[in-house]
Amino acid sequence: MIPNQRHLFDLPDDVAYLNVAYTAPLLHAAANAGRDAIQAKQNPWTISSNDFFSSVETVRDLFAGIVGGNSDCVAITPAVSYGVALAAKNLPIKEGQSVVVLHDQFPSNIYSWRNLASQKNAVLKTIPRPVDCDWTAALLDGIDDNTAIVAVSNCHWTDGTLIDLEKIGECCRAKGCALVVDGIQSLGAMPFSIERVQPDFLVTAAHKWLLGPYSFGFCYVDSKWHQGLGLEENWMNRAESEDFSRLVDYRDNYQKGARRFDMGESSNFILSPVAAAALRQILDWGVENIAETLQAKTDAIAERARQIGLVVAPRQVRAPHLIGISNPGGFGKELPNVLAQEKVYVSVRGESIRIAPHLYTTEKDIDRLFSALQKAIRTSRN
């Protein structure tokens, strides 16, 4: 268990920020790295040609460490939607085959598959929300010999209900279909193993559980797809682009591995150091330790929610770091604003209040949450 880490963040004592699944606060170390990077851009003569490549290789290596993979398989992207579009461009699918997704899946992991299905006369197959919250069993029943691609997450973004990706990956390999994982709501707070899951594509953005900046992310591309097509052509993706004096000696060859899929201007001198500082801290804490610590917090939230008549999914189908609670009578749309007036910050997603604590969350924060919740529920009933 990790002791409380609030001192590493800029969070006032009277603020209960339980909304990492929306966007995370920056660490002091990450914010300081960003200030140093801005200063360097103010003095651009301090930026060398080598910096165009070294900064991005640093974050590539660090992210590979988070997921237990090879940095040569990591592409730098601006968003989940970019990585999903990259997967859709490269994964084969035939007429009549299906892309399997979840009910109420986040749009960034839907629209590219809708377009692909339309272009290929294929089917977008949506797995209904299971009554028992067991997405894994529902997915295993829904993947069949006609499935070409399974595009899912590690937990449902609205309430943290769990998907066992190791079992899903094993099923995909047995059926000969590709697995695309949207990891934005789990990577950095929930252990993930490239070796055990074996995804074809793993996509994420940095600004949630990776505690990093907005508009910066990663796409892990299995080596079998490294001869595929990127979404764009930029000068850095080409072989030997480190030699600025020969950039107009145009080349057909690409950089090694998944670097051919990097977004343009992937060096991102300001955001890369911010992301790197956050990834270093996560690796220092250890993702398994983060998950264990956050599990204790979400377990406590679940127990208190039940005590006041709210509904939560069973523990065995909940992710350790993210929990949804629902009210049999429903929550009003005004609830987030009511809670915000008490300086309690959560999100309403679907039918649930989505609560996403982190290592800075204290017992006092949880007390504030339930005090404000009970007040809001009483007000709505009157």
C-alpha positions as CSV (number, residue, x, y, z in Angstrom):
1,M,0.0,0.0,0.0
2,I,1.2,3.5,-0.9
3,P,0.9,6.2,1.7
4,N,-1.1,9.3,0.8
5,Q,0.7,11.3,-1.9
6,R,-1.3,14.6,-1.8
7,H,1.9,16.5,-1.2
8,L,3.0,15.7,-4.8
9,F,0.0,17.5,-6.3
10,D,-1.5,21.0,-6.1
11,L,-4.7,20.2,-4.4
12,P,-6.3,22.4,-1.7
13,D,-7.3,20.6,1.4
14,D,-11.0,21.6,0.9
15,V,-11.2,20.1,-2.6
16,A,-12.3,16.5,-3.1
17,Y,-11.2,15.8,-6.6
18,L,-12.5,12.3,-7.4
19,N,-12.5,12.7,-11.2
20,V,-9.2,11.3,-12.6
21,A,-11.3,9.4,-15.2
22,Y,-12.3,12.9,-16.6
23,T,-8.7,14.3,-16.5
24,A,-6.0,14.0,-13.9
25,P,-4.3,16.8,-12.0
26,L,-0.6,17.2,-12.9
27,L,2.1,16.3,-10.4
28,H,4.3,19.1,-9.2
29,A,7.2,17.4,-11.0
30,A,5.3,17.2,-14.3
31,A,4.2,20.9,-14.0
32,N,7.8,21.9,-13.3
33,A,9.0,19.9,-16.3
34,G,6.5,21.8,-18.4
35,R,7.8,25.1,-17.1
36,D,11.3,24.2,-18.0
37,A,10.2,23.1,-21.4
38,I,8.4,26.3,-22.1
39,Q,11.6,28.2,-21.0
40,A,13.6,26.2,-23.5
41,K,11.1,27.1,-26.3
42,Q,11.5,30.7,-25.3
43,N,15.2,30.2,-25.9
44,P,15.1,28.0,-29.0
45,W,18.9,28.1,-29.6
46,T,19.1,25.7,-26.7
47,I,17.1,23.0,-28.6
48,S,19.5,20.8,-30.6
49,S,18.6,18.6,-33.6
50,N,19.2,15.6,-31.4
51,D,16.4,16.9,-29.1
52,F,13.9,16.2,-31.8
53,F,14.5,12.5,-31.3
54,S,15.8,12.1,-27.8
55,S,12.7,13.6,-26.1
56,V,10.3,11.3,-27.8
57,E,12.5,8.2,-27.3
58,T,12.4,8.9,-23.6
59,V,8.7,8.8,-23.3
60,R,8.5,5.8,-25.7
61,D,10.8,3.8,-23.4
62,L,8.9,4.9,-20.3
63,F,5.5,3.9,-21.7
64,A,6.9,0.5,-22.8
65,G,7.9,0.0,-19.2
66,I,4.3,0.7,-18.0
67,V,2.8,-2.0,-20.2
68,G,5.8,-4.5,-20.2
69,G,6.5,-4.2,-23.9
70,N,9.2,-3.3,-26.4
71,S,9.7,0.4,-27.1
72,D,10.1,-0.3,-30.8
73,C,6.4,-1.2,-30.8
74,V,5.3,2.2,-29.4
75,A,4.0,5.0,-31.7
76,I,3.5,8.5,-30.4
77,T,-0.1,9.8,-31.0
78,P,-2.2,12.7,-30.0
79,A,-5.3,10.9,-28.9
80,V,-7.1,7.5,-28.6
81,S,-9.1,8.3,-31.7
82,Y,-5.8,8.6,-33.7
83,G,-4.7,5.1,-32.6
84,V,-8.1,3.5,-33.2
85,A,-8.1,5.1,-36.7
86,L,-4.6,3.7,-37.3
87,A,-5.8,0.2,-36.3
88,A,-8.9,0.5,-38.5
89,K,-6.7,1.4,-41.5
90,N,-4.4,-1.6,-41.1
91,L,-6.5,-4.5,-39.8
92,P,-8.1,-6.8,-42.4
93,I,-11.9,-7.4,-42.5
94,K,-14.0,-9.0,-45.1
95,E,-17.6,-8.4,-46.2
96,G,-20.0,-9.8,-43.7
97,Q,-17.5,-10.1,-40.9
98,S,-18.0,-8.2,-37.6
99,V,-16.3,-5.7,-35.3
100,V,-17.3,-6.4,-31.7
101,V,-17.7,-3.5,-29.4
102,L,-19.5,-2.8,-26.0
103,H,-22.8,-1.1,-25.4
104,D,-22.2,2.6,-24.6
105,Q,-18.6,2.3,-25.6
106,F,-16.7,5.7,-25.7
107,P,-17.1,7.3,-29.2
108,S,-13.4,7.5,-29.9
109,N,-13.5,3.7,-30.1
110,I,-16.7,3.5,-32.2
111,Y,-16.6,6.0,-35.1
112,S,-13.7,4.5,-37.0
113,W,-15.3,1.0,-36.7
114,R,-18.6,2.3,-38.0
115,N,-16.8,3.8,-41.0
116,L,-14.8,0.7,-41.6
117,A,-17.9,-1.5,-41.4
118,S,-19.7,0.7,-43.8
119,Q,-16.8,0.7,-46.3
120,K,-16.3,-3.0,-46.2
121,N,-20.0,-4.1,-45.9
122,A,-19.2,-5.5,-42.5
123,V,-21.1,-5.5,-39.3
124,L,-20.6,-3.5,-36.1
125,K,-21.7,-5.9,-33.4
126,T,-22.6,-4.4,-30.0
127,I,-22.5,-6.5,-26.9
128,P,-25.4,-5.5,-24.7
129,R,-24.7,-4.5,-21.1
130,P,-25.0,-7.7,-19.0
131,V,-27.4,-7.7,-16.1
132,D,-24.8,-9.3,-13.9
133,C,-22.1,-6.8,-14.9
134,D,-19.9,-9.7,-16.3
135,W,-18.7,-8.1,-19.5
136,T,-16.1,-10.9,-20.0
137,A,-18.6,-13.7,-20.2
138,A,-20.8,-11.6,-22.5
139,L,-17.9,-10.8,-24.8
140,L,-16.8,-14.5,-24.9
141,D,-20.3,-15.4,-25.9
142,G,-20.3,-12.7,-28.6
143,I,-17.0,-13.5,-30.3
144,D,-17.5,-16.1,-33.0
145,D,-15.9,-17.5,-36.2
146,N,-17.3,-14.4,-38.1
147,T,-15.5,-11.9,-35.8
148,A,-12.7,-10.0,-37.5
149,I,-11.9,-7.4,-34.8
150,V,-12.7,-7.0,-31.1
151,A,-12.3,-3.4,-30.0
152,V,-12.8,-3.0,-26.2
153,S,-11.3,-1.5,-23.1
154,N,-10.0,-2.9,-19.8
155,C,-13.0,-1.6,-17.9
156,H,-16.1,0.2,-19.0
157,W,-15.6,4.0,-19.0
158,T,-18.9,4.8,-17.4
159,D,-18.6,2.7,-14.2
160,G,-15.4,0.8,-14.1
161,T,-17.0,-2.7,-14.6
162,L,-14.2,-5.0,-15.6
163,I,-13.2,-6.8,-18.8
164,D,-10.7,-9.7,-18.4
165,L,-8.4,-8.9,-21.4
166,E,-6.3,-12.0,-20.9
167,K,-9.3,-14.2,-21.5
168,I,-10.5,-12.0,-24.3
169,G,-7.0,-12.1,-25.9
170,E,-6.9,-15.9,-25.7
171,C,-10.3,-16.1,-27.3
172,C,-9.3,-13.7,-30.1
173,R,-6.2,-15.8,-30.9
174,A,-8.3,-19.0,-31.0
175,K,-10.8,-17.4,-33.3
176,G,-8.2,-15.7,-35.5
177,C,-9.4,-12.2,-34.9
178,A,-7.6,-9.0,-34.0
179,L,-7.8,-7.4,-30.5
180,V,-7.7,-3.6,-30.2
181,V,-7.6,-2.2,-26.6
182,D,-8.5,1.3,-25.5
183,G,-6.5,1.6,-22.4
184,I,-7.2,5.2,-21.5
185,Q,-9.3,4.3,-18.4
186,S,-6.9,1.7,-17.0
187,L,-3.2,2.1,-18.0
188,G,-1.3,3.6,-15.1
189,A,-3.8,2.5,-12.5
190,M,-4.3,-1.1,-13.4
191,P,-1.6,-3.7,-14.3
192,F,-1.4,-4.5,-18.0
193,S,0.9,-7.1,-19.6
194,I,1.5,-7.0,-23.4
195,E,2.9,-10.6,-23.1
196,R,-0.3,-11.9,-21.4
197,V,-2.9,-10.0,-23.3
198,Q,-1.1,-9.9,-26.7
199,P,-3.2,-7.0,-28.3
200,D,-2.7,-6.2,-31.9
201,F,-3.1,-2.5,-31.0
202,L,-3.2,-0.9,-27.6
203,V,-4.1,2.8,-27.6
204,T,-4.2,5.4,-24.9
205,A,-3.9,9.1,-24.1
206,A,-1.8,10.5,-21.3
207,H,-4.1,12.9,-19.5
208,K,-6.0,10.5,-17.3
209,W,-4.5,7.7,-15.3
210,L,-1.0,8.3,-16.8
211,L,-1.2,11.7,-15.0
212,G,0.2,13.5,-18.1
213,P,-0.8,16.3,-20.5
214,Y,-3.7,16.6,-22.9
215,S,-3.2,15.9,-26.6
216,F,-0.4,13.4,-26.1
217,G,-0.7,9.6,-26.2
218,F,0.6,6.3,-27.2
219,C,-0.2,3.4,-29.5
220,Y,1.4,0.0,-29.0
221,V,1.5,-1.8,-32.4
222,D,2.3,-5.5,-32.5
223,S,5.3,-6.3,-34.7
224,K,3.1,-8.2,-37.2
225,W,1.7,-4.9,-38.3
226,H,4.9,-2.9,-38.6
227,Q,4.8,-2.8,-42.4
228,G,1.4,-1.2,-42.4
229,L,0.3,2.3,-43.4
230,G,0.3,5.4,-41.1
231,L,-2.4,8.0,-41.0
232,E,0.1,10.6,-42.3
233,E,3.5,11.0,-43.8
234,N,6.0,13.2,-42.0
235,W,9.7,13.8,-42.3
236,M,10.6,12.3,-38.9
237,N,9.0,8.9,-39.8
238,R,11.5,8.4,-42.6
239,A,14.8,6.6,-42.1
240,E,17.9,8.7,-41.4
241,S,15.9,11.8,-40.7
242,E,18.2,12.6,-37.9
243,D,20.6,14.1,-40.5
244,F,19.0,17.5,-41.1
245,S,21.4,18.3,-43.9
246,R,20.0,15.5,-46.0
247,L,16.2,15.8,-45.5
248,V,15.6,16.5,-49.1
249,D,17.2,13.2,-50.1
250,Y,13.8,11.7,-50.0
251,R,13.6,8.1,-48.8
252,D,11.1,5.2,-49.2
253,N,12.3,3.5,-46.0
254,Y,10.8,4.3,-42.6
255,Q,12.2,4.5,-39.1
256,K,12.4,1.3,-37.1
257,G,9.3,-0.5,-35.8
258,A,6.2,1.4,-34.9
259,R,7.9,4.8,-35.3
260,R,6.5,4.9,-38.9
261,F,3.1,5.5,-37.2
262,D,4.2,8.5,-35.1
263,M,2.1,11.6,-35.5
264,G,3.7,14.7,-37.0
265,E,5.8,16.8,-34.6
266,S,5.9,13.9,-32.2
267,S,8.9,15.4,-30.4
268,N,6.5,17.9,-28.8
269,F,9.1,19.7,-26.8
270,I,6.6,20.9,-24.2
271,L,4.3,18.0,-23.7
272,S,6.9,15.2,-23.9
273,P,8.8,16.2,-20.7
274,V,5.5,16.6,-18.8
275,A,4.5,13.1,-19.9
276,A,7.9,11.7,-19.0
277,A,7.9,13.1,-15.5
278,A,4.5,11.6,-14.8
279,L,5.5,8.2,-16.2
280,R,8.6,8.1,-14.1
281,Q,6.6,8.7,-11.0
282,I,4.1,5.9,-11.9
283,L,7.0,3.5,-12.5
284,D,8.5,4.6,-9.2
285,W,5.2,3.9,-7.3
286,G,4.6,0.7,-9.3
287,V,1.3,0.1,-11.1
288,E,0.5,-3.0,-9.0
289,N,1.0,-0.9,-5.8
290,I,-1.2,1.9,-7.2
291,A,-4.0,-0.6,-8.1
292,E,-3.8,-2.2,-4.6
293,T,-4.0,1.2,-2.9
294,L,-6.9,2.5,-5.1
295,Q,-8.8,-0.8,-4.6
296,A,-8.9,-0.1,-0.9
297,K,-10.4,3.4,-1.6
298,T,-13.0,2.1,-4.1
299,D,-13.9,-0.7,-1.7
300,A,-14.6,1.8,1.0
301,I,-16.6,3.9,-1.4
302,A,-18.7,0.9,-2.4
303,E,-19.4,0.0,1.2
304,R,-20.5,3.5,2.1
305,A,-22.7,3.7,-1.0
306,R,-24.5,0.5,-0.1
307,Q,-25.1,1.8,3.4
308,I,-27.2,4.6,2.0
309,G,-29.1,2.5,-0.4
310,L,-27.0,3.1,-3.6
311,V,-26.1,0.4,-6.0
312,V,-22.6,-0.8,-7.0
313,A,-21.4,-3.7,-9.1
314,P,-20.0,-6.8,-7.3
315,R,-16.4,-6.5,-6.3
316,Q,-15.2,-9.3,-8.6
317,V,-16.4,-7.4,-11.7
318,R,-15.1,-4.0,-10.6
319,A,-11.8,-2.4,-11.7
320,P,-9.6,-1.5,-8.7
321,H,-9.4,2.3,-9.4
322,L,-12.8,3.3,-10.9
323,I,-16.3,2.8,-9.5
324,G,-19.8,3.7,-10.6
325,I,-22.6,4.1,-8.1
326,S,-26.3,4.4,-9.1
327,N,-29.5,5.3,-7.3
328,P,-32.6,3.1,-7.8
329,G,-34.6,6.4,-8.1
330,G,-32.1,7.9,-10.5
331,F,-29.8,10.9,-10.1
332,G,-30.8,14.3,-11.5
333,K,-28.7,15.9,-14.2
334,E,-27.9,18.7,-11.8
335,L,-26.0,16.4,-9.4
336,P,-22.5,17.3,-10.5
337,N,-23.1,21.0,-10.1
338,V,-24.7,20.4,-6.7
339,L,-21.6,18.4,-5.6
340,A,-19.2,21.0,-7.1
341,Q,-20.8,23.6,-4.9
342,E,-19.4,21.5,-2.0
343,K,-16.1,21.3,-3.8
344,V,-16.6,17.6,-4.6
345,Y,-15.8,16.7,-8.2
346,V,-17.1,13.6,-9.9
347,S,-18.8,12.8,-13.3
348,V,-22.2,11.4,-14.2
349,R,-21.7,8.9,-17.0
350,G,-24.7,6.9,-18.3
351,E,-26.8,5.9,-15.2
352,S,-23.9,6.1,-12.8
353,I,-22.0,8.6,-10.8
354,R,-18.4,7.8,-11.8
355,I,-15.9,8.1,-8.9
356,A,-12.2,8.0,-9.8
357,P,-9.9,8.6,-6.8
358,H,-6.1,8.6,-6.8
359,L,-3.2,8.4,-4.4
360,Y,-3.9,11.9,-3.1
361,T,-7.5,10.9,-2.0
362,T,-8.0,11.1,1.7
363,E,-10.7,9.7,4.1
364,K,-11.8,13.3,4.5
365,D,-12.4,13.5,0.7
366,I,-14.6,10.4,0.9
367,D,-16.5,11.9,3.8
368,R,-17.1,15.1,1.8
369,L,-18.4,13.0,-1.1
370,F,-21.0,11.1,0.9
371,S,-22.0,14.2,3.0
372,A,-22.7,16.0,-0.3
373,L,-24.3,13.0,-1.9
374,Q,-26.7,12.5,1.0
375,K,-27.6,16.2,1.0
376,A,-28.2,16.1,-2.8
377,I,-30.4,13.0,-2.5
378,R,-32.5,14.5,0.3
379,T,-33.0,17.7,-1.7
380,S,-34.1,15.7,-4.8
381,R,-36.7,13.8,-2.8
382,N,-38.2,16.9,-1.3
